Amino acid sequence: MKLQLNQKNKRLLFIIGIVVLIELSGYGFFASLFRLIGSVS
């Protein structure tokens, strides 16, 4: 089976990669959410 990536899939993977990089850097949505939960408790 040969995996063929068309333009839509490439763009989707690119967006996912950007989101993952932002999350890992500590400025993403989930990082902010965990900080908020940590500050409340």
N, C-alpha and C positions, 0 to 999 in steps of 0.2 A: 504494500500500500504506500503510495507516494502522497505526502502531505503537500497540498497546494494552497498557498496563501494568496488570496486575491487582495485587492487594495483595501477593501472593507475590513478584512481580518487583520491586515498589517496596522491599520489605523487603530483598531480596537486594542491590539496588543501594545501599541505605543502608548495609548492613553492609560491602560492598566499599569504599564511600567512606570509612567510618570507619577501616578497615584501612589504606587508602592514606594517609590523613592521619597515622596513627600511625607508619607506616613513614617518611614524609617528614620527620616531626619528629625522627627519630633514636632512637626508643625501641621500635621494632618488632623482630620476630624476625630479619629479615634484617640489620638494622643491628647487632644484638647478635652475630649469627653472623660478620659481617665484622670486627667489633672483636676477637672471639675469635681468628679466623684471623690477624689482624694482630698480635696480642700474642704468638702462638705462634712465628711466624716472625721 
